[in-house]
Amino acid sequence: FDNQNKSEGEAATVTLTLQNFSDKALTDVALKDVLPANETSGARLQMAVPSQHSSSCGGVLSITGGTSPVISLSGAKVPPRPEAGKGGPGACEIRFKVLGELGTYINTVKKDDVTGKVEMYGGTLQSTTADHDASDRVKYNSVLSGTKSFSPTVVEPGGRSTVTLTLNNSKSTTLTGVTITDRLPTGLKVATPAKAYHTCDGNPQLTAV
């Protein structure tokens, strides 16, 4: 993921890097990535619209949506290590964008879901798989937060204090459909008159009882 912390509604970029440590190109490479579910609610990551998916590995990159989105690659090729196998690993990348609800998601590509064929020195092709699973996580944080304060903070019995509830939006666009309920603890009650008011946009209903 391009960043392990995202705000709700913000797209995260997933990069899958395939590496080849052979001095021969990997061919007929296939990969499957099933987008994960939220650890808390069970909601799954979804492909962003547009997903801006791309592959430098060639082949066919396809996306299956629905309740369990899957990104699949087939017929791809990963280049060999340069300098007759003495250089760093050959590599190519797959990229796409996702969106998630509030919570943490761990995206794991299983090693058995990454396959390909490598040319042996006798000229024959041998099937191969990745040598380990690959994982990363992203956490989607709420864009809505709030604070509560009293003024003054100390009063005599029967005295009055003004309660201020402040709502904060870290998103660059307006939040709509926002609701808040403040249940006063035992011993506190709304003064008469309540003199309640708000500075929120829109036409919200404010009730103080």
N, C-alpha and C positions, 0 to 999 in steps of 0.2 A: 504494500500500500504506500502511496506517496506520503501519507501522514497517518500516524496511528490514532490521532484524535481529530474527529470531525464534528461539525454541528449538524443537527437534523436538517435535512433538505440540501446538504452540500454533497456533491459527488466526490467519491474517492476513486483514484486511479489505481487499478491493479496491474502490476507488471509481472509476467511469468517469464523467467529467463531459462532457456535450455542451453546446456553446456555440453561440449563434446571433447573428451580428452584423448580421442584417437587421432592418428594422422590420416585417417580416411573419413570421408563425409558420412554422417548418419543419414539414411534415406528412409522413406516411407514412415516418417515419424508421426505418431498420433498422441494426442493428449486429451484428457477429460478433466474439467474442473467443475464440481458441483458446488454452487454457492451455499454457504453455511447458514444455519439458523442462529438467531439470537440466543445467548446462553440463558436468558431469563424468561422472555415471552414466547420464544419459539418462532417468532417472525423471521423470515429469511431475507438476506440481501437480495436486492432486485437490480436488474440492469437499468442503468440510467437511460434517459431518452433525451438526446441521442446517446448511444453507448460509445461512440467514437472508437470502435474496436479496430485493431490493426495487427498485422503480423509481418515480421521481417524474416520469417522462416519459410515463406511460400506456402504451398498447400492450400487447403480449404478451411477457413475459420467459420464456424457456424454457432448460432446461439439458439437455445431452446428456452422459451419463457415459461410462464405459468407459475405454479406454486413452488416448484423446485428448479430454478434456472440452472442450465448447464452450458458451459462453453466448451466446444469441441474443436480440435484441430486434427486434420488428416492429410496424408500425402505430403508432409512437409520435409524439409531438409535442413540439417544443422551442419555448418561447414567444419572441416577438420582443423586440428591445431596447425598453425602456420609453422614455417621453418622446419618442414619435414618432421613435425611432431615435437619439436623442441621448444616451441613458443607457448604462450598461454592458451587456454582452451578456446576452441571455436564456439561461437555463441550466436543466438538469435533471440528475439523477444516477441511476446504477445502482450498487447495492452488493451484494456477496456475500462469503462467507468461503471460504478455501481452506486446505489443509494440504500440507506438503511434506516430503520426506526431506532428509537432510543435503546441503547444497550451495546454489548460487546459481541463481536463476531470473530471467530477463528476460521480462517480459510486454509484448508489443507488439500494439497494435491497429492494423492497417494502414488507411491512409486510404481505400483503395478498399472496405474492409469497413464503412464508415460512409456511408450514403446517405440521401437524403431529397428532398423536393420543396419549392420555394419559389415563392410567387406573385409574378409579375412585375407591373409597373405596368399592363400591358394586361389583366391578369386571367388570363393563361395560367400554367400550372404548368411549372416547369423543374426537371429533375433536377439534383441536385448531390451532391458528395462532400466529405468532410473535406479540408482543405488540407494536412495533414501527418499522419505516423504519430505515435502517442502511446505512450511506453514508461515503464516503471518496473521496479525490481528489488527482490527480497527475498532475503535470505540466511538459510538455516536452519542454526543452529549446534548442535553436539552438546550434550546435557544432561549427558553423562558426561565427566568429566575426572579426571586423576590426577597424583600426585606420587610421587617416590621419594627416600628419604634414607638416609644411613648414619650410624651413631653407635657409636663415634667415627669421624671422617672420616680419621684417620691412625692406622695400627697397624703394629707390627713384622711382618716376615715370619712367617707361621704364626699371627699374632694373629687375634682375632675382632672382627667388627663386626656390629651388628644392622641389618638392612635393614627399613625401614618403607615399605610401599606404601599410599598413601591414595587412596581413590576418592571423588569428589565428585559429587553429583547436584543440578543446579540446577533440576530439575523439582519441582513441588509434590506429585507423587505418586511412589510407590515404583517404582524400576526393577527389573525381574525378568530372569532369564536372563543375568545379567552374568557374563562370563568374563574372566580375565586370565592371561597367561603371561609370566613374567619369565625370559628366558634370560641366564644369567650370562656375562660376558665371559671370555676366556681368562685363566687365572691365578686366578680365583675359583672356589670350590666350596662347597657347602653343608656346614656344620659337622656333626659328629656328637657329641651329638644336635642336631638342627636347632632344637628348641624353637619350632617354628612354631605360630602361632595367629592367629585373626582375630576381629574384632568386628562382622562383617557380619550382617545379619538373614537369616532363612531358615535353610536347612540346607546351606550350601555345602560342597563337598569341597575340602580343602586338602592339596596334596602338595608336599613339599620333598625333592628328590633331587639 
